[in-house]
Amino acid sequence: MISTQLIIYCINPRCNSPINPIGDSVCATCQTPLVHRYLRATGSLSAKISPGTRVAQRYEVISPQIWLDTQPGLSPDAPEELPTEVIPYLRLYQERLHLPHAYGFASNFEGDTTDILLLENVPIDERGNIYPTIVEAWEQATAVRQVYWLWQILQLWTPLSELGLSRSLLVVDNLRVQGWCVRLLELYQTPADEKLSLRNLGECWQFWVASAKTSVAKGLQNIVQQMCDEVELETINIQLNNLLLASVAELPLVLKVAGSTDIGPIMAQNEDAYYPNALSDLDEPLLPHLSIVCDGIGGHEGGEVASKLAVQSVKLQIRALLKEVREQTVLVPPELLQEQLEASLRVVNNLISARNNEQKRQGKERMATTIVMALQVPQRVQTSTGWQSNNTHELYLANVGDSRAYWITHNYCQRLTVDDDVATREVRFAKSLYRKALLRADANALTQALGTRNAESLRLKVQRFIIEEDGILLLCSDGLSDKNLVEQSWQDYAIPVLTGELTVEDAVCNWINLANEKNGHDNTSIVLTYCRVSPEYLVPVTPALPEEIIEAAIQEEPEEPEELEELEELEELEELEELEELEEPISFTESSQALLDLDLDLDLDLDLDLDLSEEPPLSVKIPPTLITKPKRGKPLVRLGGVLALLVGGTSLGLFAWWQINPQGFQQMCRQLPQRVQQLCPSEK
């Protein structure tokens, strides 16, 4: 039937007057935030239903195949036996950042017995507008973003091909982009008689690459030609990754990080742990690259011990990993870094699990912890224009349990992680749609955490992202994320940081206060990292070294001491065995074994002397990079002339800038007119 009044219902079951006009943000009666859940209606039947129609007395057709659920508080209809067409959406639920997932079914209002599959998590903004296709956004995108979009599509090729869905990546109208992120409208089954390969994908890309930005066009054309020649996927992956890193390294990167925790208004103790915290050494080489949030399980002398042990162990392992990365003369491939991070989490799991075994803890008595961690890896790489950068802008993200990570910009808030809970498990095993699984009494119960079982039982996924836009990375425990509080509040609490109106530290405090006010049932921990790639900070405005230059200098690699001295950790970590630097660079295999043999003595009656040698060390080979290092040691050329041309009276500040951060200075020079660029000093 054709609707005459556009209304939406409040999700609060106790609301006395739940009907509200569509478009309002909160319920006029109870002030509960209104949920505007836009859905994709699949199939040719849904395409025939005109906008303005209300289907099943519930769904408002906003535009062709885009429906709004006006009663989002009710569970959608779903048959007891799920049809075959919905199974791929359930199996691929872990890819929810890029793919939609099944919401429910709606019966045709004209009596047709065919049910229409509805999808949620589709590329639609909060006003019901569908995001543009890759083709529509291509020419306006930066060179980095063009390569990044193609890299994401290539990562989806294998999981979709395994389920016979590779055709989904060849339908141009199906590929939508939300900023940096490629998102699909729906999944298309590849016909049984149609054999698709990388050649088909390369042919699809040819039309886009023809109008790619000049700095990446030649590289992309070469890659596409190899795809059409049916070169192996692994080779294409390496080349596209190298082009991506060489392109993004042209951008500056400044990171500001802050974290905090709060016991909450009703809790007896705080079982959370996080990094960095107020006691972190400002000279710590992990800053600002590593951030961690852990939510302990098991009560006093249990959860708090597990979470703190996890943070300390991860710090030790990441410190060694970053040292090894700095020593490499070739790019470390993302697959290897992902394997190393997975191995680190297994080590943490075994440390906690062994302590549980020593104390004969069983079942719910075993202490454990969730974890969400982010590592920004600063690899050296030669950029597309030929200069040496010290940061490839890579961000690696791992989580176990229900602590979450979000990426927030001026325009959107994207949840990056998937919870390890019963509801998610039911979906992954294709037993239930997610909305139906949420009705279970144990829907939010965790299915895995660090320390509950042996490391071999952990199901881990380490994601990799590229930082190519200004944004905020938010890590938090469920004290903040429960009830979708982040999704409801991000504009008020994150955008002021992006606009410079609020410090990172103040934003963390404000968000914790909100969590205590709106949720208040748990400890809350937050680590917020402001990532900036915009170049405004490169312009000097005073003779002295400005704050922006100091920020840029933070990104410089600290000199590596000849020997690692005994490290001072938090008050819980009193002594660590001294690690001696080997004359030869440490191989990844040797380092992994060394980390397994660490003895940790904690000031919490934890006398850990664990032999975790059963964890097999990784044996890996690093392929030679396709990018060569430039020669160094070029002489200084006409420094006085360029300083006078640039700012005149600020020569002292500029000279110090060139000495402290020569790469940042070179980036500024490249933004000047060509005639002035010739006067800039060569890279040190």
N, C-alpha and C positions, 0 to 999 in steps of 0.2 A: 504493500500500500504506500501511497505518497504521504510523507509526513507533513504536518502543518506547523509543528512547533519543535525547534531543535533544543532538546533537553538532554541532560546527563545526570546520572544518579551518584550520590555520595557513597563511598565505599564503607562508611561507618555503619555497622548494622544496628547501632543504637540511636541513630539520627532520627529525630521525630519528623523532619520534613526534608527528605533526601533529594528532591528534584531541584535541579539548578539549570540555568541557561548554559548551553555549550559555549566554551570560551572563558568562563569564570575560572579563576585559579583555586579558590577555596570555597567550601560549602558555606552558604549564607547563614545556615542554621547552627552548625557545630564547628565551623572553621577548620574542618578536616581538609587537607589538600585534595583537590579533585584530580582523578587519574584520566587523562586523555590517551587511550590506548588505540593507536591506529594499526590496522591489520591489512594484509594483502590477501585478497580473495583469489584463489587460483582457478584455472580452468576456463574453457571457452564459455561455459554457461554463465559464470560470474561477469564476464566481459559484456554480456548483453543487458545487464541490469543497470539502469540509468541512475545518475546522481540524483539525490533527493528522495530516493526510495528507502523505506525502512524494512529490513529483512528480519523475519522471525521475532517481530516486536522488540527488537534489541539493537540491531546493527544499522547505523546510518551510513548510506552510501555517499561518500564525500566527493569522489571522482572515480572514473573507471577503475574498478578492481581495488580501490582504496576505501576501506570501511572503518568506521569508528564504533567501538563497543560502548554503548551508552549505559550499560550496566556492568562495569568492570569488577564490581564486588562479587558477582556471581560466577561460578565455575562454568566454562563453556561446555557445550554438549560434545560427547565423544563416545563412540561405540565400544562395547566390551572387547571385541576383537578388532584390533587396529588393522586397517587396510594396508596393502603392500606399499602404496604410494607414500605413506607417511614414515616408513621405517628409515629411509636415508636421513631424514631430518633428525631423527632421534640418535642414530649412530654418530652423526657429525656434530652433536651438541657442543663438544669441546671447542669447535670452531665458531662459536657464537659471535665473536667479534666481526667476522666476515659474512656469516651465513644466517638466514632467518631460522626460526624453529617453529614447530607445529603448535598452534594455539588450541584449535578445536574445529568443530564442523557446524555448518549451518544448512538447514533444509531449504530447498527452493520454495519461495512463498507462493508459487502458483501450483503447488501440488506435485511437482516433479519429485520422484523418489531419490534422485541423485543428490548426495550431500556435497557441499562445497567445502574444501579444505581451507582453513584460515591460518595465516602465518603471522606471528609477532616477531619483534626484533627486526623489523624491516627498515630499509633506508628511507625513513620519513622523519621530518623534523617535528617539533612539538606543536606546530600549527597545521599539520596534515599535508605539508608540501613534500613531494618526493624529491630526493636528492638528484643532481644531474648525472647523466651518463658520462662515462670516461671521454667519449668523443666530444661532448658538449663542453667539458672542462679542460680538455687537453691543451689547447693553444694558450690559454691563460695561465697554465701551471708553470712552475719553475722547472728548470732542467732536473734538479734533484727529485722533485715530486713525480715527474714523468717516469724516471727510472724506478723510483720506489713503487709506483703503481704496478709496473710490469713485474717487478720482483715479487710482490705479493701474489699476483696472479700465478706466477710460476710455482710458488710454494703451495698453492691450492691444487695444482695440477695432479699431483700424485694421490692425495686422499680422495679427490673426486673421481679420478680415473679408476681407482680400486673398487668403487661402488657403481661404476658405469655411468658417471654423471659428468664426464669431461665436456659434454656439449654445453653445459651451463656456462662455461668460460668463453664460448665462441659466439654467444648471442649478445650482440653489442648493447641492445636495450636492457639487458639483464645486469650489466656491469655498472654499478652506481658508485659514486665517490662522495664520502663525507670528509672533506679536508684531505688528510693524508691517507685515509683508510678506504680500501676497495671493499664494497659490500654488494652482495647479490640479492636480487629481488626474490628469486625462487630457484629451485633445482630442476633441471631438465634431464630426463633419462635419455641416454644415447641409444638409438635404435640398434637392435641386435645385429643387423646386417651392415651397420656403419662402423668402420674401424677408424678411430681417430688417433692421431699421433701429434708429436711436437710440430711436425710439418704444418698441420692444420692451424695450430696456435700461431706459428710464425707467419703464416699467410694472413691471419687475422690482424697481426700486429703491423704488417707492412704499411697499411694505410695510415696508421698513427705515426709511425717512425718517420714517414716522409715529411711530416711537419714538426718534428721534434726540435728542441732548442739546439742551436749550433754547437754548443760545447759537448753535447752527448750524441748528436745525430750520427756521426761516423761510427762511434762505438756500437750504438744500437743497430745500425744497418748491418754491421758485421755479424752481430749476434743473431739477428733475424735470418740472415743468409745461411748461417750454420744450422739454425733450426729447420729451415726449408731443405737443407742438405741432410737432415736427420742425424746430426751429431748428437752424442749421448747427452742426457739430461744433466748429469753431473758436471760435464764440461761447460754447458750453457750456464748452469747455476754459478760456477766459479767466476766466469767472465762477467755476468750481470752483477754479481756481488762486488767485484773489483771496480766496475764502472760506478756503481752506486756509492761506494766508500770514497772513491776519488772525487766524486762530484760534491758530496755533502761536506767533505773536509775543507772545501773552499769557504764555508761559513764559519764564523766565530762561534764559540760555545762557552757560556758562563753559567755556572751552577751555584745556586744559593740553597742551602738545606737547613732545616730546623725540625726538631721533634720534641714531643712531650708526652707525658702519661698522667692519668688521674685515676684515683681509686674509685671514684663514683660516689653518689650520695648514699647508697645503701650497702655497699660491699665492706666486708671486714678486713680484707687484705687485697693488695694489688698483685695479681699473678702475671701481669704483662711485663715485657721487656722490649727495648727498642734501641736503635742506633741510627744516627749519633745522638748523644744526650748531653746534658749540661756538664758532665765530667770528662767529655771527650777532649783529647789534646788537639789544639788547633793546628799543630804541626803534623798530626797523624796523616800519613800518605793515603789512607783510605778516604779522607775527606776531599771533596764532597761526592766521591764516586759511588759509595756504598750506602744504602739505607735498608733498614730491617725493622719489622714489627712482628713480635711473637706474643701469642695469647696462651698462657699456660693452662693446663688441665690437671686437676688432682689435688687442689687445695694447698694449704700451708705446708711447707717442706715437700711439696710435690710440684704443683704447677709453676710456682715462682722459681723453683730450682731449675726445672726443665727449660723454661723460657730464657733464663739468664745463661744457662749452659749453652743453649742453641746460639745465642747472639755471640758469645765469646768464641765458640768453636768456628762459626762462620767467619768472624773477623780474622782469625788466625789463617784460615785457609785462603781467604780472598787476598790477604796481604801477600802470601806466597805466590798466588796465581798472578796478581798484577805485576809482581817482580819478574816473573818468568816471561810474561807478555812483553814487558819493556826490553827484555834481553833478546827477543826474537828479531831477526833481520828480514823476516818475511811476514806477510799478513797471516794471522792465525784465523783459520776459517771458522765461521759461526758454529758449525756442527761440533767442532772440537771444544769450543768454549761452553757450549750447551752440555756436552758430556762431562766436562770438568765440574760444572755447577751441580749437575745431578749427582755426581760422585760426592761432592761436598755435603749435600743434604743426606746422603746415605750414611756418611761418617757421623753426622750429628745424630741421626736416628739411632745408630748403634751405640753411641756414647750414653744416650738416655736409656735405651733398652737394656744395656748391660747393668746400669745402676739399678733399674727395676728388678732385674734378675738377682743381683746381689742382695737386695732387701726383700726378696721373695714376694714382691708385689704381684698380684694377680687381678685379672679382670678390670673393674672400674677403679681399683686401687692403684693401678699403674699410672705414674706421672707421664705427662706428654705435653706437647705444645703445637699450636699452629705456627705457621711462618709465612710471611710474604716478604720477599727481598728483591731489591733492584740493584743492578750493578751497571754503571756506565764505564765501559772499557775504553781507555784512551790509547788506541794503537796509533803508531806513526804510519803515514802513508803519503805518497806523492800525489798531489792533486791534479785535476784535469789540466790546469794551466802550468804545471811543472814545478811548483814549489813544494817544500816539505812541510806537512802539517803534523802536529802531535796528537790529533784526536780525530777518530773516525766516526764520532757521534753515535756509536752503538750502545743500545740499552738492552740488558738482559733481565728478564723478570721470571721469578719462580714463586710458586705458592703451594702450600699443603694445608688443608683445613679450610676455614671460612674467613680468614683475614684477607682483605681485598686491596686491589690497586686500581686507581682511576687516572685517566689522562684528561686534563681540563684545559680548554682554550677560551678565547673570547666567545666562541660560537657554539661550543658543545662540551658535554661531559660524557666520556666513554669509559665504561667499565671494562677493564682489561683481563680480569681473572674470572675463573669459574670455581664455585664453591665445591668442596668435597663433602657433600652431605647426601642423605638418603634420597631426597627428591631428584638430585642430579644423577645418582646411580640408577634409579628406576628408568630415567630417560635414556641414559647411555646403553642400558641393556635392552632397550626397545620394549619395556614392559608397560610404560605409561606415558601419556602426555604430561608435560611439566606442570600445568595448572591443576591437573587431577592429582598428581603426586604430592602437591603442596597440601592437599586435604588430609594426608596421613598424619597421625598423631606424632610420628617420629620423623617428619619431613626434614626438620632442621638438624637432626642428629648427625654428627660427623661420621664419615666412613673411613677416614684416615687422618692421622696426625703423627708427628715425629715422636717416636719412643714407644708406641703401643705394641708394635710387632717388629719382626725382623726386617732389615732394610730391603731384602729381596721382594717383599710383598708390596713395597711402595710403588704407586703408579705416578710417575713424575712427568711433568711437561715444562720445559724451559722455553719461554717465548723470547723472540728477538725483535726489537724495534729500532728505528732510526729517528733521531731527534733532528727534525728539519723545520720546525716552527716553534715559536714561543709558546710555552705551555707550563702547566703544573702537574707534576707527578705526585699523587696522593696515595700513601700507604696507610691503612688503618685497620684496627681490630673491629669486631662486630659491635662494640660499644657505640661506634659512630654509624656504621653502615646499616644496622638493623632498621627496618621500616622504611627502607629507601631514602634515608635522611640525606645522603650525599646528593642523590639525584634531585631532591627537592630544594636543596639549599645552595648548590654550587655557585649560582650566579651572584648571590649576596656575599659569599665568603671567599671566592677565588678571584673573581674579576678585579676587585680592588688591588690585589697583588699584581696582576698583569698590567694594570694602569698606573702602578707606582703610588697608589694612595694608601697602601697598607704593607707593612713589612711581613716577611715570611713568618717570623716569630709570633707576631700579633695574630696572624691568620690561624695559626695552630691553636693558640689560646682561645680564640673566638669559637673555633669549631668544637673544641673540647667542652666549652661552656654550653654550646648548643646540644651536644650529645647528652650531657648531664640533665639538661632541661627537658628534652624531648624523649629520650630513651631512659637513661638513668638507672638501668637495671644491671650494669656491668662496669668493669674497668674500661677505660678508653685510652688508646694509644694512637698517636698520629705522627707520621714523618712526612714532611712536605718538601719537595724539591722544585724550585723555580728554575726552569731551563730557558735560557735566552739565546737566540741566534741572531736577533736583529742587531745591526751594526752601529746603532746610535752611540754606544759607549766609546767608539773609537775616536771621536772628535775631541781633542783637548781644548779646555776652556780656561785654564789657569796655568801660571808658570810652574806651580808645584805639581807633584804627582797627584792627580785626582783619584777619587775612590774607584772610578771605573777601571783605571789602569791597575790598581791593586787587585780588583776582582779578576782581571784578565791574567795577572801574574800568578794567581792561585792555580791556574790551569797548567803552569809550567811543571815539568817533571822534576821532583826533588832529586838531588844527587844521592846516589846509592852508597851507603857506607861500606867499607871493606868488610866489615863483619857486623851481623845483626846483634846488637846488645840486648841484654835482658829487658823485656818489654814490661811497662807499667800498664796494667789493665784497670778495670773498675775495682772497687773495694772487695768484690767477691773473688777476684782473680789475683792471688798474691805472688805466685811464682810460676815461671815457665822455664822449661829447659832452654838453654842458650842454643840458638841455631847458628851454625857456622857456615859462611858462604863458601861454596866449593870453588876451586880454581877454574874449572870448566863450567859453562852454563848448565843449570839444572835442567834435565829433561823432564817433560811432563810426567813420564812414567815414574821417575825417581821421586819427584815432588809428591805425587799422589800417595806413594807408599810412606814417605816421611810424615805426611799429615796424619796417616792412620796410626802412627806410632807415638804421637804426642802424648805426654803425660800432663794432665791438668790437675792442679791442686786448688780447690775452691774453699773459701772461708765460710762454707755452709755445711760442714761435716761431710763434704764430698771428697774423699780420698780416692781419686780416680787413677788407676794404673791399669789401663785396659789394653789388651792385645786384640786389635781389630784386624789383624793381618788376613783374616778370612775374606775381607773385602778385596777382590782382585784389582790390582792396579791397572790403569788404562794403558793400552799399548796403541800409540797413534803415530801417524806420519803426517807431517805438515807439508802440503804440496808447495812447490815453488810459486812465489807470487808473480803475477803478470805486470807488477809495477816495480820499477827500479828506483833506487835512491839517487838523488841528485848529488853532484859533487859539492863539497863544502869548501870554505876557506877563501872565498873571493874577497879581494881587497875593498876597503872603504872608498866610495867614489863621491867626491864633491859634497860631503855632509853639510858643510857650512852653507852652501848655496841653497840646498833643499830646505834646511831649517828656516832660513830667512824667507824663502818663498811661502812656506806653509803658514807659519804663525808669527814670525818676527821675534817678538819679545818673549816667547815661550821656549827658546832654544834649550834651556837647561832641562825643562820637563820633557821635551821631545827626545833629547839625547838619552835621558834616563829611561824613557819608554823603550827606545830602540835597544838599549842594553838589557833591560829586564825582559821584554817580550818582543823580540825581533819579528816573530811571525805576525803578531797583531799589528806591528808597525807596517809590515809589508802589505797586510790586508788593507790598511788605510790608504797606502800609496796607490794601490791598484784602483781605488775609487776616484783618483784625481784625473784630470785631463792627461792625454797621452804625452804632451810636451813636458808636463811637470813630472810624470812618472819616470822619465829618463833621468831625472836628477836625484831620484831616491837611491839610497845606498843599497847595494846588493845584500842578499840574505847572508847573515853571519854563518 
